[in-house]
Amino acid sequence: MLVLVAPGQGAQTPGFLTPWLDLPGTADRLAAWSDAIGLDLAHYGTQADEDAIRDTAVAQPLLVAAGLLSAQALGDITPGAVAGHSVGEITAAAYAGVLSEDDALRFVRKRGLAMADAAAVTETGMAALLGGDPDVTVAHLEKLGLTPANVNGAGQIVAAGTLEQLAALAEDKPEGVRKVVALKVAGAFHTHHMAPAVTVLEEAAKDLVVADPRLTYLSNGDGKVVTEGSDVVARLVGQVANPVRWDLCMDTFRELGATALIEVCPGGTLTGIAKRALKGVRTLAVKTPDDLDAARVLIAETAESAAADAAAATDA
């Protein structure tokens, strides 16, 4: 079974959309989305520097646009499940048919602006902790007043809080943690610091046209399959102030029988976690159009294997 996943904020790098503009129709789609949300996606994806695309209000719509462009470029496929990490959930929701692409871009633009405003109230940030026992790490973070905002599995937890709290963490790592790495984000996302953004998104959600998922859609709040579009949207609203449990999503991938995982552009982060946590599952990160042929081969081989398994089960 194939799983298609979309990365979250921090995956963007300067110029990462440049090679995608060579694909037919891409420039026109970006231009239309840019007009719809009042943000020049082509400029930020090809010419802007690292500081410019670190801006939450820019990074989030840029990531959703990239994910949708690269997912479409894979062709007409039907993955066994879809999921997204943090803002990547909006990409997954659009791909699963819960939201139109235009609505997804408008919603994520409002999300980015609202979260940027919330982040401006207090100087906050996030840092990834590598290694250690999850229970020990979470207890240590709570002692320092930090929130385990992303529990990603494979020995990675992301802490979020004030810059003072993060500085204390750098000086006092939890037992067993090898490294603390500051993330390229501008706030303590998925914590109580983002509560004002939830209020904004509750209002924004009223303007959305919502459908039930046409694919198996997993929520990163608890790793569960969500079957109603209204529930998906409610979770998209609430997740900005609640932790991401990517570890539980991977548990569900395993339970569903995942054998392959493709991460849409800008891929790399989630496939890296999957390589450590989902042993035996083939992974592929889509970073540029050069990765599309390999992705299509993996898609075809996964489909052939599933068909062979189904035939064998019928014969038995």
N, C-alpha and C positions, 0 to 999 in steps of 0.2 A: 504493500500500500504506500502511495506517495503522499507526503505531507508538504504543503507549501506554506512558508512562513515569511513574515516581514519584520525587518529590524526596527529598533527604536532610535531615539535621539542620541547623538554621539557617533553614529555610523557614517555621517556625512564627512566628505573631505573636499578641499578646493578643486573645482574643475571636474568633479566626478560625472557630471551629466554630459560633458563634451562629446564623447564618442557616440552617445545615444542620439544626438541630433542628426547623425548621418542616416538614421533609419527613416524610411518614407513615412510621412505624416506626423513624425514626432514634433517637429518645430511648430506645426499648426496646432496640435493638441496643447502644447505648452503655452502657446500664445493665447488660445481660448481660455484656458484655466487662469492664466495670468490676468486677463481682462476681468474674469469673473470674481477674482479675489483681491484685485488691486495690488499685486505683487509680481515683479518681473522674474519669473521662475528660471527662464533661460539665462538671464544675467547672473543670478545667484548660483546657478548650477554650473556655470562655465567660467565666469570671470571674477567673482567675488573672492576675497581672501578668507582665511580661516576665522578671523574675528567676526567678519560679517555674517558668515553662515552658522556661527555659534549662537547667534541671537535666536532665542526660542521662537519668536514670531516668524522667523525666516526658516529655520531648520525644519520645523514640523511640516509645513505644507510642502517643502522641498522633498522631504523623505517620502511622503505619501505619493506625490507626483511621480517620483522615480520608481517606487514600488509598482504603481499601476502601469507605467510605461513598460517596464521590464516583464511584468506578468503577462501583459497582452502579447509581447514579442515572443513568448514561449509557444504561442499558438492556442488552438482550441483544445484545452485539456480539462479533465475533471479529476482533480486531486481527491484523495480519500478524506482529507481534512485540511483546514486552513486555520492559522492563528497568527497573531502579531504581538510583538513585545512593545508595551507602552503605546506610543503613537502609532506603531505598526498595526495595532488593532483596527484602526480606521481603514488602513489599506486592506486588511483582511475582510473587513465588513463590506467594503465596496466590491471587492473581488467575489465575495459570496452572494452579492446581489441585495444585501440589506439596504445599502444606500447607492444612489447613482454616483458616478464619478464626480459630477459637478457638486452635488450635495456634500460629498466627502471632503472635497477641497474647500468648500465654503466653511464647513464645520471645523476642519482642522485649522484653518486660518483664524477663526474665532478662538479656538482652543489655545493656539500659540500666543495670541495677543493677551488673552486672559491670564495664562500662566506666567507670561512675562511681567504683567502688571502685578500679579501676586508675588512673584520673586523679588520685585523691586521694593517691597515693604521692608524686608529684612535681608541682610547679606547671608545667603545660604548657598549650599552646593552639595555635591555628591562625590563619593569615593568608593572604588571597588576594592574589596578585600579578597585576597586569593589564598586559599588553603584554610586549614583549621576545621574544627568541629562546628557544625551549624548551631547547635544548641549553646555551646560555649560562646560563640561569636555574637549571637543575638542577645544573650544576657549581658555581655560586655557592652554592646552598643546601647542597650537600654540604660545601663548604669551611667553612661556618658551623656544621656539625653538624646541620643541619636535614634533614628528609625531605620530598621532593615527594609528599605524601600523596594529593593529588587532581590528576591531570593531566586537566583538563577540556576541553582544546581551545579553539579560538577565542581564543587569547592569554591563557588563564587557568590558572594553576597555584596550588595551595594548599600552603603550607609548614606543617609541624608540628614542634614541638619544645618545649624548655623556654622559659619566659618570658624568660630571659636571652638565649637564642639568637634569639628573635623580636625582642627589643629591639635586638639587634645588627643584625638584618636591616632594621629600620626606619631605622637610621642608615646602613646600607650596602646600598642596593638594587642588584640586578643591573643591568648595563648594558641600557638599553632599556625597563626596567620603569617604567611611568608612575606606578603607585600601589601601596601596600601597605595592605590593609584587614583589620583584626582581625575575626575571625568570632565569632558569638555561640554558641560551643561551649565546653565546660568541660574540654577535654583534647586531647592530641595523638593523635587517632584515626587509625587505619590506619598506625600505626608500632609499633616494638618496645615502646613504653610500654604498649601494650594486650595484651601477651603473657599476663598473668594472666587476662584475660577469655576468651581462646581456650580455656584449660583448663576454665573454667566452662561454656562453650558446648558443648564436646565432650561433657560429661556431660549437658547439657540436651537435646542432639540425640538421645540414646538413647531419649527418651520420645516422640519425634515419630512420627506416622503419615505416611509419605511416599509420594507417587505420582509417576510421570513427568509432566513438563509436558504439558498438553493444547494449549499454544500454543508458538510459537517463542520461547524464553527465552534472553536474552543475559546473560552474566556480566559484571559491571563490573570483574572482575579482569584480563580480557584481551580483552573484546569478543566472545568466541566464543559460538556457540550451544551450549547444554547440553541434552542430550536425556534424561538419566537423573536421576530425583529424588534419588537418593543423592549424586550429584555436585553437584547444586544445594545440598543441605544442607551438604556438606563445604566448599563455597565460602562459604556464609553464615557458617560457623564461622571459617574462616581469614581472611576479608576484614577483620575488625576490626583485624588487625595488619599488613595489607598494603595497598599503595596502590590507590586507585580509578583505573581508566583509562577515564574516560568518553569520552576522545578516540577510543579504539578501538571503543567501542560505536557512536559516531556513524559511524565508518568502515564498520562492519558494516551499520548502517541504510542507508547509501548503497549498499553492495553488494547488499543485498536489494531495493533499488528503492523505498525509502520516498518517498512523496509528501506525507504528512501526519503530524504528530506532535501528540498531545494529552498534556498533563501534568496528572495528577490533583491534587486539592487537597492542600496549598496550592501551586498552580502558580505559575510565574513564573521560577524560577531556570534550569531546564533548557530552557524555551522560549527564554529570552534567549540562552543559549549556542547553541542550534540555529539561531536567526535569523542568527547570525554565521557558523556553521560549515557549515550545510546549506542553502546557497543554493538557492532554488526549491522547498524543502519548506515546505508550509503549516503553521503552528504555532498552537496555541491552549492557553492556560493556564486551567485550571478553578480559580477562586478561590472563587466563591460559586455557589449554585444559579442565579443569574441567567446564568451562563455555559453552562448545560446545553443550552439551545436552540441556541445557535451551535455547540456541540460536536456535537450530533446532526445538524445540517445538514452540517458538515464530514465526519462519518462517512458520511452518505448519499451525498454527492458523491464521496467517495473510492471508495466501493463501486461507484457507477455508472461512474466512470472506469475502474476495474479491469475491470468486466464488459465495457465497450466495447472495451478493449484486448484482452481475451481473445477476444472475438468477431471482431475484426479479424485477430488472429493465426490463428484457425481458418479464416477465409475465405481468407487468403493461402496 
